[in-house]
Amino acid sequence: MLKLLFVVVLIIVIIIFFWRKNIESGNLKKSNFYKNFLILIIVAAILFFLATSGRFILPQLFQIVKMALPLLTKLIGI
């Protein structure tokens, strides 16, 4: 898992390098492509890490939602 995180960070650094290079050269079309690709890589990595470690993170999120629902319904007035 740590190796994959290292690879993702390395890919992000390379994309940022190309993105900055295209911004400085004035090529906005390629710059927007690299920006969108960078966002896609970050979101995919976050989703992958959440999915693989879901046995720890998702149940905790469900517990928080379960505790917050009564408060939310009181605030809404249902």
C-alpha positions as CSV (number, residue, x, y, z in Angstrom):
1,M,0.0,0.0,0.0
2,L,2.9,2.3,0.8
3,K,4.5,1.6,-2.6
4,L,1.3,2.5,-4.4
5,L,1.1,5.7,-2.5
6,F,4.7,6.5,-3.5
7,V,3.9,5.8,-7.1
8,V,0.8,8.0,-7.0
9,V,2.7,10.9,-5.5
10,L,5.5,10.5,-8.1
11,I,2.9,10.6,-10.9
12,I,1.3,13.7,-9.4
13,V,4.7,15.4,-9.2
14,I,5.4,14.6,-12.8
15,I,2.0,15.9,-13.9
16,I,2.5,19.1,-11.9
17,F,5.8,19.6,-13.6
18,F,4.3,19.3,-17.1
19,W,1.3,21.5,-16.0
20,R,3.5,24.3,-14.8
21,K,5.7,24.0,-18.0
22,N,2.6,24.5,-20.2
23,I,1.3,27.4,-18.1
24,E,4.6,29.2,-18.5
25,S,4.8,28.5,-22.3
26,G,1.3,29.9,-22.7
27,N,-0.3,26.7,-24.0
28,L,-3.6,26.9,-22.1
29,K,-5.3,23.9,-23.8
30,K,-2.6,21.5,-22.7
31,S,-2.5,23.2,-19.3
32,N,-6.2,22.6,-18.8
33,F,-5.8,18.9,-19.9
34,Y,-3.0,18.4,-17.3
35,K,-5.0,20.1,-14.6
36,N,-8.1,17.9,-15.3
37,F,-5.9,14.8,-15.5
38,L,-4.2,15.8,-12.2
39,I,-7.6,16.1,-10.5
40,L,-8.7,12.8,-11.9
41,I,-5.6,11.0,-10.6
42,I,-6.1,12.5,-7.1
43,V,-9.8,11.6,-7.0
44,A,-9.1,8.1,-8.2
45,A,-6.3,7.6,-5.7
46,I,-8.5,8.8,-2.8
47,L,-11.3,6.5,-3.9
48,F,-9.0,3.6,-4.3
49,F,-7.5,4.1,-0.8
50,L,-10.9,4.5,0.7
51,A,-12.1,1.3,-1.0
52,T,-9.2,-0.8,0.0
53,S,-9.2,0.4,3.6
54,G,-13.0,0.5,3.8
55,R,-13.2,-2.0,6.6
56,F,-11.8,0.8,8.8
57,I,-13.1,4.0,7.4
58,L,-16.6,3.3,6.1
59,P,-18.0,1.8,9.3
60,Q,-16.8,4.8,11.2
61,L,-18.5,7.2,8.7
62,F,-21.7,5.2,9.0
63,Q,-21.6,5.5,12.8
64,I,-21.1,9.3,12.6
65,V,-24.1,9.5,10.2
66,K,-26.2,7.3,12.5
67,M,-25.4,9.6,15.4
68,A,-26.0,12.8,13.5
69,L,-29.4,11.8,12.0
70,P,-31.5,12.5,15.1
71,L,-29.9,15.9,15.5
72,L,-30.4,16.7,11.8
73,T,-34.1,15.8,12.0
74,K,-34.5,18.0,15.1
75,L,-32.9,20.9,13.2
76,I,-35.1,20.4,10.2
77,G,-38.2,20.2,12.3
78,I,-39.5,16.9,11.1
